[in-house]
Amino acid sequence: MRGLLLPVLLLAVVASGMAAAYAKHQSRKLFVELENLQEQRDAMNVEWGQLQLEQSTYTTHGKIEGAARERLHMHLPATQQVTILHP
């Protein structure tokens, strides 16, 4: 019985050590993946901010008026062409 206990305990210690090393390795892999995902999130946040800024410049009155003149060939009517209707 005593002769069998020592190899079993030795096997348990080795297995425990290997399990600890494997867990540490997995932890490091997951930490690296977390860092990469956080970098991607930060880059996407910067891009989102840039897109919001770009959108706000496209919706300014001057941009809309310029696009109406160029694409739709629209122009401001002359004073004689304006009719004011009263309810």
Residue pairs with C-beta under 8 A, 6 or more apart in sequence:
57 63
68 74
69 75
